[in-house]
Amino acid sequence: MVVSSQYRDHTEKIKTKIRALGADLVGVADTEPLKRLKLDPPSLLAPFSRAISIALRLPSAVFEQIIDQPTPLYLSVYQTANRILDQIAFHTTNILQRDGFKSLPIPASQVLDRENWYGAITHKAVGRMAGLGWQGKSLLLINPRYGPRIRLVTILTDAPLNIDSPIKNRCGECNLCRDACPARAIKGVGTKDNYKNRDESLYFSRCVEKLVGEFSKLPDVDAPICGICIKVCPFGR
């Protein structure tokens, strides 16, 4: 589905500017299907017709250092990527505002509900609708080129940008992420398009317990991160 061709040039100019700021991937989603998601606040998408998904590739070598738990090096890369993404989103928001459009950056890694572990909107769902990848059995967004070795940020806007289309799920019968998960949290259930909720894909409480109860207590880590399912995914290796 495409907006009028008169907006094609503007869409490409915005994408080019975002890449110039350091992004590796950028796509645009229609917000209407995203209104079915859990949102904070529930009216988050009301003023916005488009969601821009931006991805930054993580250095592959950092995942080779991960054996059975996250490392301080991975934490540093993770946090640095989030900061860069937030800066890209901030600058892009100002560009869109100067063009006369309302825009709102959604932080790359902000948890608003720490009981259920939700943010304002799920970046993975936005990225899928924007054509950056598909939802893997780990629930992570998997890009054909970079795999799940990416971090994401979202910008909401009323700019009439041309939208991109979701791409085909290519996980197939692969269950490497399920077999490697130290929490046994990945069910190994595939989906053609997307999961209705995360419980279809994960034993989510097991993942939270492992990350919060164990990995976040590791020396020099002090954050609920893992990286093991990302490491074993054949896409992006």
Backbone bond lengths (Angstrom), bond angles and torsions (degrees), N, CA, C in turn:
res aa  C-N    CA-C-N  psi(-1)  N-CA   C-N-CA  omega(-1)  CA-C   N-CA-C  phi
1 M - - - 1.466 - - 1.522 108.50 -
2 V 1.330 117.22 137.00 1.451 121.34 -174.33 1.514 110.18 -133.54
3 V 1.321 115.70 141.76 1.438 120.30 171.78 1.523 106.82 -73.48
4 S 1.329 118.46 170.71 1.454 121.73 179.57 1.525 111.23 -49.05
5 S 1.342 115.94 143.92 1.462 121.59 -176.32 1.523 112.32 -60.20
6 Q 1.333 117.65 -19.88 1.460 119.76 -179.82 1.523 111.70 -64.24
7 Y 1.353 117.19 -19.02 1.465 120.38 -179.46 1.529 112.61 -95.23
8 R 1.354 116.27 -2.63 1.460 119.31 -176.44 1.528 111.44 -61.03
9 D 1.311 116.74 -46.03 1.463 120.58 -179.27 1.516 111.68 -62.93
10 H 1.341 115.93 -40.41 1.463 119.02 179.96 1.523 110.81 -65.08
11 T 1.324 116.59 -40.46 1.462 120.80 178.44 1.520 110.96 -60.74
12 E 1.321 116.46 -46.72 1.465 120.15 -179.50 1.519 111.86 -66.23
13 K 1.323 117.49 -34.81 1.467 120.33 177.98 1.522 110.64 -64.86
14 I 1.340 115.94 -42.60 1.465 119.81 178.64 1.527 110.33 -64.18
15 K 1.330 117.22 -44.10 1.464 120.41 179.04 1.528 110.96 -62.39
16 T 1.318 116.95 -40.25 1.468 120.76 179.35 1.526 110.66 -63.81
17 K 1.327 117.01 -40.82 1.464 120.67 178.67 1.526 110.93 -65.56
18 I 1.329 116.57 -38.12 1.466 120.38 179.09 1.529 110.39 -65.91
19 R 1.311 117.43 -42.52 1.472 120.42 176.97 1.529 110.48 -63.83
20 A 1.315 116.70 -37.82 1.464 120.55 179.05 1.523 111.57 -64.66
21 L 1.318 116.69 -25.35 1.467 121.27 176.88 1.525 112.47 -78.97
22 G 1.351 116.78 -7.41 1.462 120.17 176.05 1.507 116.11 120.72
23 A 1.327 118.19 -1.44 1.469 120.36 -178.93 1.519 110.93 -72.16
24 D 1.329 115.98 147.29 1.463 121.42 175.75 1.523 111.71 -93.94
25 L 1.341 116.37 -30.89 1.457 121.14 -178.45 1.519 109.52 -139.34
26 V 1.328 116.15 145.57 1.463 120.32 175.57 1.524 108.99 -150.95
27 G 1.325 115.97 136.98 1.458 121.78 178.16 1.519 109.62 -147.29
28 V 1.323 115.95 165.77 1.467 121.22 -177.21 1.526 109.43 -124.29
29 A 1.330 115.48 132.83 1.472 121.40 178.72 1.518 110.83 -117.59
30 D 1.323 115.75 149.34 1.459 122.47 170.01 1.530 107.36 -75.27
31 T 1.314 118.02 134.25 1.468 119.50 -177.07 1.534 113.42 -79.75
32 E 1.324 117.68 -15.81 1.469 119.21 -175.37 1.535 112.08 -57.05
33 P 1.353 120.03 -49.60 1.471 119.09 178.38 1.526 112.89 -66.23
34 L 1.332 117.30 -23.31 1.456 121.02 -177.85 1.520 112.69 -76.49
35 K 1.334 116.92 -12.71 1.461 120.26 -179.06 1.526 112.23 -69.17
36 R 1.335 116.99 -12.05 1.469 120.53 176.97 1.532 111.86 -80.82
37 L 1.330 116.48 -11.07 1.457 120.61 -178.75 1.531 111.29 -74.98
38 K 1.325 115.20 166.17 1.465 120.02 170.61 1.523 106.78 -74.99
39 L 1.315 116.61 122.46 1.459 122.53 -175.81 1.522 110.37 -124.45
40 D 1.314 116.19 150.10 1.463 121.32 178.50 1.538 108.54 -136.90
41 P 1.349 116.42 105.93 1.471 128.30 1.31 1.532 111.17 -76.69
42 P 1.328 118.08 166.67 1.467 120.71 -179.09 1.531 113.51 -58.19
43 S 1.324 116.91 -25.97 1.467 121.67 -178.53 1.528 112.35 -91.81
44 L 1.324 117.47 13.05 1.463 122.47 -173.14 1.525 113.29 -50.52
45 L 1.332 117.01 -43.01 1.461 120.65 -172.89 1.526 113.77 -88.87
46 A 1.310 117.82 -5.41 1.467 120.86 -174.45 1.536 113.94 -53.05
47 P 1.340 119.92 -42.35 1.478 119.05 -177.49 1.528 113.91 -84.15
48 F 1.330 117.08 -1.74 1.464 119.26 -168.76 1.532 112.17 -123.48
49 S 1.314 116.36 135.67 1.467 121.66 179.71 1.523 112.52 -100.27
50 R 1.321 117.02 -15.08 1.458 121.16 -176.18 1.530 111.03 -134.22
51 A 1.334 115.10 150.28 1.467 122.42 173.59 1.519 107.52 -127.85
52 I 1.315 116.36 122.14 1.466 121.57 178.20 1.522 108.09 -94.43
53 S 1.324 116.64 124.41 1.463 122.02 177.62 1.523 108.82 -103.08
54 I 1.319 115.80 128.74 1.464 122.44 -177.53 1.522 108.82 -124.27
55 A 1.327 116.16 134.03 1.469 120.31 -178.96 1.514 110.87 -125.18
56 L 1.320 114.47 146.57 1.459 122.97 175.20 1.522 107.85 -122.19
57 R 1.310 115.71 128.91 1.464 119.96 179.53 1.525 110.07 -75.44
58 L 1.335 116.36 138.47 1.465 121.61 176.14 1.527 109.85 -92.06
59 P 1.334 117.86 147.24 1.468 120.52 178.92 1.527 111.15 -60.27
60 S 1.322 117.03 124.91 1.467 121.14 -176.11 1.523 112.46 -61.60
61 A 1.321 117.11 -35.66 1.462 120.56 -174.12 1.525 112.77 -61.83
62 V 1.343 117.23 -27.17 1.461 118.74 -177.45 1.526 111.04 -66.68
63 F 1.332 116.93 -28.15 1.463 119.64 -179.69 1.526 111.91 -75.74
64 E 1.316 116.72 -24.44 1.462 119.46 178.68 1.524 111.16 -71.42
65 Q 1.329 117.03 -15.59 1.466 120.94 176.49 1.520 112.02 -81.84
66 I 1.329 116.05 -15.29 1.463 120.84 -178.18 1.527 109.39 -84.99
67 I 1.321 116.71 124.22 1.472 121.51 177.34 1.529 109.87 -106.59
68 D 1.309 117.18 -70.31 1.457 120.41 -179.07 1.527 112.56 -130.90
69 Q 1.333 115.88 10.28 1.459 120.37 178.10 1.527 109.05 -163.25
70 P 1.349 117.54 159.56 1.461 119.80 -179.74 1.530 111.06 -67.54
71 T 1.312 115.77 157.20 1.465 121.58 -178.83 1.526 110.09 -116.03
72 P 1.338 117.38 158.98 1.468 120.06 174.76 1.528 112.32 -58.46
73 L 1.331 117.29 -33.19 1.464 120.11 177.40 1.530 110.84 -63.56
74 Y 1.323 116.29 -42.38 1.459 119.70 178.98 1.528 110.23 -64.36
75 L 1.317 117.21 -40.64 1.464 120.41 177.52 1.527 110.63 -57.94
76 S 1.318 116.90 -45.27 1.459 120.90 -179.49 1.525 111.54 -61.73
77 V 1.341 116.64 -45.07 1.465 121.11 178.64 1.525 110.52 -62.99
78 Y 1.309 116.59 -43.65 1.465 123.41 179.79 1.529 110.89 -58.56
79 Q 1.320 116.06 -49.02 1.457 120.53 -178.08 1.530 111.79 -69.28
80 T 1.330 116.57 -38.85 1.457 120.17 178.95 1.523 110.92 -63.73
81 A 1.334 116.77 -43.22 1.464 120.84 178.58 1.524 111.18 -60.67
82 N 1.333 116.57 -41.24 1.465 119.73 178.92 1.529 111.32 -62.92
83 R 1.329 116.70 -41.04 1.469 120.16 179.63 1.529 110.74 -64.69
84 I 1.331 116.52 -43.91 1.468 120.27 179.60 1.521 110.65 -62.43
85 L 1.332 116.64 -43.98 1.461 120.92 179.25 1.528 111.51 -61.58
86 D 1.317 116.66 -41.97 1.465 119.85 178.71 1.530 110.83 -63.58
87 Q 1.330 116.48 -37.22 1.463 119.84 177.83 1.533 111.18 -67.54
88 I 1.339 116.39 -42.06 1.466 120.41 177.73 1.530 110.02 -60.85
89 A 1.325 116.23 -44.92 1.465 120.78 -179.34 1.525 110.81 -64.42
90 F 1.313 116.61 -39.95 1.474 121.03 -179.97 1.526 110.44 -63.23
91 H 1.335 116.28 -47.91 1.462 120.13 -179.43 1.531 111.12 -65.03
92 T 1.329 116.46 -40.05 1.462 120.04 179.69 1.525 111.17 -65.28
93 T 1.324 116.58 -38.98 1.458 120.47 176.81 1.519 111.05 -58.97
94 N 1.323 116.74 -41.86 1.460 120.11 178.65 1.527 111.70 -66.78
95 I 1.332 116.93 -36.47 1.469 120.93 176.70 1.527 109.98 -61.65
96 L 1.332 116.02 -46.50 1.464 120.64 -179.59 1.536 111.14 -65.13
97 Q 1.327 115.93 -39.24 1.463 119.58 178.33 1.526 111.23 -63.97
98 R 1.334 116.56 -40.03 1.464 119.23 178.00 1.527 111.26 -64.49
99 D 1.330 116.14 -27.00 1.472 120.79 176.49 1.528 112.12 -81.37
100 G 1.339 115.82 -3.08 1.457 119.91 175.66 1.510 115.58 97.60
101 F 1.354 117.20 15.52 1.458 120.00 -176.58 1.527 111.51 -113.64
102 K 1.328 115.41 143.27 1.458 121.35 175.47 1.520 108.98 -72.20
103 S 1.329 117.34 135.13 1.470 120.71 -177.51 1.523 110.31 -148.47
104 L 1.335 115.23 147.66 1.461 121.28 -178.81 1.521 110.24 -140.57
105 P 1.344 118.34 118.43 1.466 120.05 176.85 1.532 110.41 -81.97
106 I 1.324 116.10 135.45 1.464 121.70 176.00 1.527 107.54 -104.94
107 P 1.324 119.31 118.29 1.465 121.88 -173.82 1.527 113.60 -52.09
108 A 1.317 115.56 148.27 1.464 121.64 -174.84 1.523 113.28 -64.22
109 S 1.306 117.59 -34.26 1.467 118.92 -174.49 1.522 110.36 -147.34
110 Q 1.316 115.79 65.13 1.461 121.08 -179.88 1.520 109.85 -114.65
111 V 1.320 116.48 121.37 1.468 121.77 178.22 1.529 108.25 -99.84
112 L 1.316 116.48 121.51 1.466 121.15 179.87 1.524 111.52 -97.28
113 D 1.316 116.76 -29.83 1.463 122.82 -179.86 1.530 107.57 -118.11
114 R 1.324 116.80 97.97 1.465 120.47 -176.12 1.523 113.14 -84.19
115 E 1.298 116.78 -3.00 1.460 119.39 173.75 1.528 109.72 -83.74
116 N 1.326 115.90 -42.22 1.462 120.97 -179.45 1.520 113.11 -108.56
117 W 1.326 117.05 -3.62 1.455 123.41 175.78 1.531 112.55 60.77
118 Y 1.332 113.85 62.31 1.453 121.67 174.92 1.528 109.89 -123.10
119 G 1.334 115.17 147.32 1.445 121.35 170.59 1.515 109.97 -103.71
120 A 1.337 116.75 -164.82 1.463 120.78 179.31 1.525 110.77 -63.68
121 I 1.340 116.65 -39.54 1.462 123.25 177.94 1.524 106.65 -156.69
122 T 1.306 118.04 151.98 1.454 119.75 179.38 1.526 110.17 -81.63
123 H 1.315 116.29 117.81 1.469 121.44 -179.99 1.530 111.19 -63.06
124 K 1.321 116.31 -31.30 1.474 119.68 -178.52 1.525 111.00 -64.62
125 A 1.328 116.54 -42.43 1.463 119.73 179.33 1.526 111.35 -65.84
126 V 1.330 116.36 -39.49 1.459 120.42 177.31 1.527 109.94 -63.73
127 G 1.339 116.17 -44.76 1.458 120.86 179.69 1.522 112.21 -61.04
128 R 1.325 116.70 -38.45 1.469 119.78 178.36 1.516 110.74 -64.78
129 M 1.326 117.06 -46.88 1.458 120.55 -179.87 1.525 111.80 -66.07
130 A 1.328 116.58 -26.13 1.464 121.16 -179.59 1.529 112.13 -87.06
131 G 1.335 117.36 2.68 1.457 121.14 174.97 1.508 116.08 81.46
132 L 1.343 117.46 16.72 1.467 119.37 -178.97 1.524 112.53 -82.12
133 G 1.315 117.60 -17.17 1.464 120.82 -178.53 1.517 110.75 173.03
134 W 1.320 115.18 -171.17 1.461 120.92 178.04 1.526 109.18 -120.86
135 Q 1.325 116.44 163.19 1.458 120.88 177.14 1.520 109.44 -80.83
136 G 1.329 116.72 118.39 1.449 120.95 177.61 1.517 111.59 -80.72
137 K 1.324 115.71 176.37 1.463 120.05 179.93 1.524 111.80 -66.17
138 S 1.322 116.22 -19.03 1.457 121.87 174.70 1.514 111.59 -80.64
139 L 1.317 117.33 -4.72 1.462 126.76 -175.25 1.528 112.12 77.81
140 L 1.321 117.44 -5.32 1.461 120.63 177.40 1.523 110.33 -74.50
141 L 1.333 116.00 155.97 1.457 120.74 173.94 1.525 108.27 -79.28
142 I 1.330 116.43 129.80 1.460 121.21 -177.85 1.528 109.10 -116.42
143 N 1.317 115.26 116.24 1.464 121.81 177.59 1.524 109.06 -88.12
144 P 1.344 119.29 141.41 1.465 120.46 -178.06 1.518 113.65 -57.17
145 R 1.333 117.47 -33.60 1.464 121.20 -176.50 1.528 112.39 -92.20
146 Y 1.315 116.75 -45.29 1.465 121.34 -173.66 1.526 113.53 -100.72
147 G 1.322 117.19 -6.38 1.451 119.53 -177.29 1.519 110.95 64.43
148 P 1.351 117.58 -147.02 1.458 120.91 177.86 1.528 112.60 -86.64
149 R 1.337 117.20 8.27 1.475 121.76 -177.04 1.521 110.88 -82.98
150 I 1.321 114.72 54.28 1.456 121.97 -179.62 1.523 109.17 -139.69
151 R 1.335 115.08 159.41 1.455 122.07 168.61 1.516 107.23 -120.09
152 L 1.329 116.51 155.28 1.464 121.72 -170.91 1.525 112.24 -128.09
153 V 1.336 114.13 152.31 1.462 121.36 170.87 1.526 107.03 -142.90
154 T 1.322 116.56 158.36 1.461 121.97 -175.92 1.523 110.91 -128.44
155 I 1.333 115.59 141.47 1.463 121.87 171.14 1.528 107.76 -121.75
156 L 1.314 116.71 127.91 1.461 121.76 174.25 1.523 108.53 -96.35
157 T 1.327 116.67 138.93 1.462 119.72 -176.69 1.521 111.01 -154.10
158 D 1.328 115.74 158.57 1.462 120.16 172.55 1.523 111.14 -101.83
159 A 1.331 117.36 10.06 1.462 120.77 175.76 1.532 109.34 -63.72
160 P 1.338 118.86 132.85 1.468 121.40 -177.25 1.521 111.99 -78.46
161 L 1.312 116.05 70.96 1.464 122.02 -176.79 1.525 111.00 -86.79
162 N 1.305 116.43 149.49 1.469 121.00 173.36 1.526 108.95 -67.00
163 I 1.327 116.59 136.43 1.460 119.83 -177.62 1.527 111.17 -94.93
164 D 1.326 114.56 153.50 1.466 122.10 176.25 1.523 109.18 -98.58
165 S 1.322 115.91 169.13 1.467 120.96 -176.13 1.526 111.30 -113.03
166 P 1.344 118.04 146.60 1.464 120.85 174.64 1.523 111.01 -58.93
167 I 1.331 116.25 153.97 1.461 121.00 179.45 1.531 110.12 -110.60
168 K 1.312 115.68 163.51 1.461 121.95 -174.65 1.531 112.06 -67.25
169 N 1.319 115.02 139.43 1.463 121.46 175.09 1.531 109.28 -70.22
170 R 1.337 117.05 129.93 1.454 121.50 -176.24 1.523 113.17 -120.25
171 C 1.327 117.77 19.35 1.471 119.91 179.17 1.530 111.29 -69.52
172 G 1.328 117.27 -36.85 1.456 120.69 179.56 1.520 112.62 57.75
173 E 1.340 115.51 -132.79 1.460 121.11 -177.79 1.530 112.71 -90.09
174 C 1.316 117.43 0.78 1.472 120.97 -178.39 1.523 110.65 -63.47
175 N 1.341 115.96 133.12 1.460 121.82 176.88 1.531 111.42 -133.30
176 L 1.324 116.60 28.84 1.464 120.07 -178.74 1.526 111.99 -60.13
177 C 1.336 116.72 -39.08 1.466 119.14 -179.75 1.526 110.46 -66.59
178 R 1.320 116.71 -40.58 1.469 120.58 178.09 1.524 110.80 -61.12
179 D 1.311 116.36 -46.63 1.460 120.89 -175.67 1.529 112.45 -69.02
180 A 1.343 116.82 -28.14 1.468 120.27 -176.63 1.524 113.14 -89.87
181 C 1.326 118.08 -17.18 1.465 121.28 -173.86 1.528 110.98 -59.98
182 P 1.332 118.12 119.31 1.468 120.38 -177.52 1.526 113.15 -70.43
183 A 1.336 116.72 -16.65 1.462 120.26 179.49 1.518 112.04 -97.60
184 R 1.340 116.81 -3.67 1.460 121.98 -173.93 1.539 109.84 52.66
185 A 1.330 114.03 43.38 1.461 120.03 -175.13 1.517 113.34 -95.32
186 I 1.334 118.05 -16.12 1.467 121.76 -176.75 1.525 109.37 -93.29
187 K 1.309 116.97 123.19 1.464 121.58 -174.86 1.519 113.07 -77.30
188 G 1.326 117.56 -23.67 1.460 120.55 -177.77 1.516 112.79 80.64
189 V 1.321 116.12 23.68 1.466 121.98 179.76 1.529 108.85 -94.06
190 G 1.318 116.56 123.92 1.455 120.47 -179.83 1.518 112.18 -86.44
191 T 1.324 115.43 167.13 1.452 121.54 175.97 1.512 109.53 -144.26
192 K 1.312 116.99 146.86 1.458 120.67 178.37 1.519 110.83 -76.44
193 D 1.329 116.55 -42.36 1.462 120.62 -176.45 1.525 112.08 -116.55
194 N 1.316 115.66 -69.24 1.459 119.43 -179.96 1.531 108.77 -156.56
195 Y 1.328 115.30 162.30 1.459 120.86 178.09 1.528 109.18 -85.55
196 K 1.319 116.55 139.13 1.459 120.14 179.16 1.518 110.52 -64.58
197 N 1.321 116.87 -33.88 1.455 122.09 175.88 1.526 107.46 -155.62
198 R 1.312 117.44 165.97 1.460 120.52 -174.18 1.527 112.93 -69.60
199 D 1.354 116.51 -19.67 1.460 118.86 178.55 1.522 112.42 -68.29
200 E 1.327 117.89 -21.40 1.454 120.75 175.47 1.522 111.11 -66.09
201 S 1.314 116.09 -30.91 1.461 121.66 -175.01 1.524 113.40 -101.56
202 L 1.336 116.46 -34.92 1.463 120.72 -170.04 1.526 113.11 -128.05
203 Y 1.329 114.35 153.78 1.458 121.40 158.34 1.530 103.61 -89.53
204 F 1.307 115.58 83.35 1.462 120.52 -166.24 1.527 112.54 -60.86
205 S 1.317 117.03 -37.62 1.466 119.93 -178.19 1.527 111.49 -62.30
206 R 1.335 117.19 -32.05 1.463 120.29 177.92 1.524 110.39 -65.66
207 C 1.335 115.30 -41.24 1.460 120.13 179.19 1.526 110.08 -63.26
208 V 1.328 117.22 -47.70 1.459 121.73 -179.29 1.523 110.83 -60.84
209 E 1.325 115.97 -43.89 1.469 120.37 -179.03 1.527 111.11 -61.06
210 K 1.321 116.94 -41.36 1.463 121.09 -179.84 1.521 111.01 -67.49
211 L 1.331 116.52 -46.39 1.459 120.44 -175.91 1.525 112.49 -71.75
212 V 1.336 115.73 -45.77 1.461 119.69 -176.68 1.530 111.26 -80.91
213 G 1.324 115.55 -42.65 1.460 119.04 -174.73 1.512 114.78 -79.87
214 E 1.339 117.30 -21.87 1.474 119.92 -176.21 1.530 112.99 -125.79
215 F 1.326 117.42 -60.80 1.463 119.91 -172.13 1.527 113.04 -65.65
216 S 1.339 117.33 -35.05 1.464 119.42 -179.18 1.524 112.32 -70.64
217 K 1.344 116.23 -11.75 1.461 120.80 179.46 1.530 112.38 -97.12
218 L 1.323 116.65 1.22 1.461 120.00 178.39 1.534 110.75 -68.65
219 P 1.338 117.98 145.23 1.462 120.55 177.69 1.532 111.57 -56.55
220 D 1.326 115.12 131.67 1.472 122.50 176.29 1.523 113.83 65.21
221 V 1.332 117.52 14.09 1.466 120.34 173.20 1.528 108.69 -107.36
222 D 1.332 117.16 -65.60 1.470 121.30 171.61 1.530 112.93 51.82
223 A 1.344 116.57 39.78 1.467 120.90 177.12 1.524 108.19 -157.44
224 P 1.332 117.68 148.42 1.467 120.71 -179.40 1.533 111.83 -80.45
225 I 1.330 116.17 76.23 1.462 122.37 179.42 1.521 109.03 -127.39
226 C 1.337 116.89 165.08 1.454 120.76 179.71 1.532 110.50 -139.36
227 G 1.352 117.01 -80.49 1.467 121.07 177.02 1.509 115.62 97.39
228 I 1.335 117.87 -7.18 1.463 120.14 -174.92 1.529 111.82 -69.70
229 C 1.326 118.06 -44.58 1.470 119.75 178.71 1.525 110.95 -65.59
230 I 1.322 117.01 -29.31 1.467 121.00 176.53 1.524 109.68 -68.55
231 K 1.323 116.28 -42.83 1.468 121.01 -177.94 1.516 112.30 -60.41
232 V 1.326 118.24 -42.92 1.461 120.71 -171.43 1.525 113.60 -83.43
233 C 1.325 117.75 -13.81 1.469 119.74 -178.92 1.523 110.08 -61.66
234 P 1.340 118.96 128.42 1.473 120.84 -178.52 1.516 113.57 -68.38
235 F 1.308 117.54 -20.85 1.462 119.82 176.57 1.518 109.51 -78.58
236 G 1.311 116.36 127.76 1.459 121.22 178.48 1.511 114.88 92.25
237 R 1.341 117.33 -5.07 1.467 119.46 -178.37 1.532 110.38 -77.49
